[in-house]
Amino acid sequence: MSKNSIFANSITVIIFLTLFANSSYSSAQTSVWQVSKNNQQIYLGGTIHVLRPQDYPLPKAFKTAFKQSQILTFETDINAFSRPEFIKLMLQSLSYQDERTVESVISKPTYQKLKNYAEKKGLSLNFYRKAKPGMLMSALLMTELKQLGISEEGIDLHYLKQAKKYNKATQFFETPAEQLSFLANMGEGNEDNFYLNLLTDLTNTEQEFAQIIQYWRTGDSEKLAQLMNESMQTQYPKMYQYLLLDRNNNWLPKIEDYFKTSEVEFILVGAAHLVGEDGIINQLKRKGYQVKQL
């Protein structure tokens, strides 16, 4: 795999928002909600950014929401991630531009653990010696996912393609550059703990993600929030603030503006943004919107 393709893939893999699915689960509920107010309605769908081919078809609620909507809104335009100009920006943003290296920002014991793990996965830290934590984290996670048979196409990309196929309008909450900044800031100033926690998380990838996707597919928002949001809030409070809470708060006014339009919008964002006390679903409920889980 070329350097460009490695980095292009890595931007789609923010660890707390990247899941894989098991299509054997079925339930009366899914991670799709219909939200209504004053005879206007929208749909909200919790997405998974990476899936296996066999995880399709998706739960029927996604198809229902897609058919009923005229506009699809995503976190960002992920098609931009493979464009040469964006890859150049990504390499600059996710790499140290000063004297720092992976080895210089963490302790020797942590570096040795990281090196041992990477070598077991067939990766050389020398190749990533100037990588910021977000870049290295993404490369390691992508390696884990690929070993589990995961492909790069998830719900977001699937519905971007469907929107184009059926001539539906698309909108985006954030620019690709804004999303890149989230990844570039990961672990900043707390690199040692970041990598130690990452190594622990990576060793449990298959088991923990299988649990998460079970709750996602059966619409168990409470357990999904416990596994995804609460662990992030405990281990990485600053990351929880800028990666989830701040973005939820930024998106909420835009979502409310959709109730002023005649079109029906289907909003597709990472599942972690919808669930939990600070999630968009609870925030809409507190504002008096009628929310129905499909």
N, C-alpha and C positions, 0 to 999 in steps of 0.2 A: 504494500500500500504506500502511496506517495505521501510526502509530508503534507501537501495541500489537502488531500482527502482525509487524512487523520484529523487535521485541525477543523476542517469543514464539518466532519461528523461530531467533533467534541462539543461544538457550540450548542447542539441540540440536547445535550445530556447534562442537565442540572440535576444533581443527585436526588434531591427531594421531590422532584417533579417528574422523574423518569421511571416508568413502571413497565412490567410486562404482564400479559394477560393469559389466563387459562380459560378456554372457552367451555369447559365442562360445567361451569357454574350456571345456575339459572335461578331466577327470582321474580316475584311479582313487581319488585322495584329495581330501578337502575339509578345510575348517577346522572339522570336528566330530570330537570325541573321545569314546570310551566309556572310562570309568574304573571299575575294579572292585577290590573288596577284600572278602574273607570272604563271598563269594556276594552281595554288595550291589553295585549299580552306579548310576552317574549318567552324564549326558551333558553335555559342555561344547561350546558353539558360539561361535565368534568372529563377532561381528556387524559390520555396516556400518550406520551410523545414517542414511544418506541414499542413496536409489537412484532410478534411472529406472524408469518403469513397464515398459519393455521388458526389464528385467533379471530379471523373473520368467518362468518359475518358478525358484526357488532350487535349488541342488544337492540331489539326492535324499536325501542324508544328513541334512539338516535335517528333512525330512518324516519320515524313519524315527525320529529321536530324538524328535520331537514325538509321534508315535503311541505310542511306548513309554513315555512319561512321564505322570505324573499331576499333577506340579507344575512350573510354569515360574517361574524366578527371573531377574530382570532387574537391571540396575544401579540403576534407579530407576523411578518411575511417571511416564513422560513425558507421560501424559495431563494431569498436573497443570500442565504448562507453559503451557497456554492458559487456565487459570482466572484470573479477574480479580484475586484476592488475590495470586496468585503473580506475575503481571505487575507489580503494584505493588511487591512486594518486589524483583523483578528490576531494575526501574528505579532503585530506591534503591541496591541493592547494586553495580550495574555503572556507576554514575555517581559522579563526585566530589561529595562533599557539602561540600567546603571551597572555597578559592579556586583550586584547581588546575584546569587545562584541558588538553586534548591538547597545545596549543601550548606551554604553560608547562613541561611535563615533558620535552620533547625539544629538541634543538638546532634552530636555524633551518634548516640544510640538510636535516635529516631531516624536519622539518615540511613543507618545500617539496616534497620527494619524495613524501611521503604525500599531500599536497594534490593534486599533479599526478595521481597514480595514482587517487585517489578521483574526481576530476573526469572522468577518462577513462571511469570506470565509471558515471558519472551520479549520483554521491553528493556531497553537500556536507559538508565538515568542520564547517561552522557548525552544522549539525543535530546533529553528534556532538561538539561542542566540550567537553562535560562527560563524555564517555564514557571509561571506563577501557579499558585495552588489550584486555581480553577481549571487551568489547562491540564495539569498533570492528573488531577482528580478525574476529569472527563475522559482522558485517555485510558486510565486504569479501569474506570467503570465501563467504558465501551468494550474493552477487552473482556471483562467479566460477562457482559450481556451477550457478546458474540459467541462466547463459549457455551452459552445456554441456548443458542440458536435464535437469537433475537435479530430482527432486521431493523433498518432505520425508519421504515414507514410506519407512523402511528396514526392516531385519529386525526390530528391536525392536518397532516399532509394529505391524508385520504380525503378529507372534506374540502381542502383547497382544490384538489383535482375534481371532486364532484361539483363544486361550485362553478368551475370553468366549463365542465361538460354540460351542465344544465343552465348556463348563462345566468347564474345568480351573482349578485353584487357581493363584494367582500370588503371588509373594513378591518383595521388593526388598532389595538390599543397603544402599542409601542413601536418604535422604530427598531430595526435590527441592531443599530448602534447602542440604543438604550439597553437592550437585552445583553449585549456584549459587556456593557459596563457592570452588570450584576455579577457576571462570571469573573470579570477581572478583579473585582473587589473581594472575592471569597477568600477567607483565611488571612486577610491582610492584618498584620500585627499580632496574629495568634497562630502562626504557622505550625509550631510544634504540636499543640493540642489538636489542631485541625487535621494534621496528617495521622496522628495516633488514633483519633476517632474514625477517620476515613478507613484506615486499615482494619479496624474492628468491624465497621459496617460492611466492607467489601467481603470479608470472610463469611458473612451471613447473608450475602446477596440473594441467593436462590430462595432460602427459607423465608426471609423477611418480605421480599417483594411478592412472593406467592401469597402470603397472608394479606398484604396490602391489596393485591389485585382481587382476591376473593371478596373483600369488603367493598371494593369499588364496583365489581360486577353485580353484586347483590344489593347494592344501594345502602350498605350499612355505614351511614355517615359518621356515627359516633365512634365506631371502632377505627374507621379510616382516619379520622382526626386524631385519635389517640396515637396511632402508629406513625403518622406523617407529621402533623403539626406540633403535637405536644413534645415529641422527642426533639424536634428542631428548636422549639422554644426553650427547652431545658439545656440542651447542649450548645446551641449557637444562638443566643438571644439577639445579638446584633443582626445576624443573618435573617432571623425570623422577622425582624422589624423591617429591613429594607427589601427582602426578597418576597415576603408575603403581605404583611400588614400594610406597609406604605403603598404597595401596588394595588391592593384591594381598595384602599381609600381613594387612590387616584382614579380607579376605574369606575367606582360607584356612581359619581355624577354623570358619567358618560352613559352608563347603563340606564339610569333614570331618564335621561334625555330620550331614550328609545320609546318611552311611553307617550311621547309627544308626537310621534310619527304615525303615519297610516300603515306602514309596512310592519311585518312581523320579523323580528330578528332572532337568530339562533347564535348564541354566544358560546364559543368553545374555548375554554381555558383549562390549565392544569387543575386536576381534581383537588389539590391542596388549597387552592384559592376559594373553593366553594364551601368547604366543610369547616366545622369547628366554631368556637365562640366568635372569632374575628372574621369568619368566612363571609363571603358575599351573600349566601343564602340567609344566614341569621341576621345580617345587617338589613337586608330587604324586609324580612319579617318584622323587625323592630320599627321599621318605617311605615308599616301598615299595609304592605303589599300582600296579596293572597298567593301563597306558594303551595304548589301541588307536585309531589314527587311522582314521576311516571314509572 
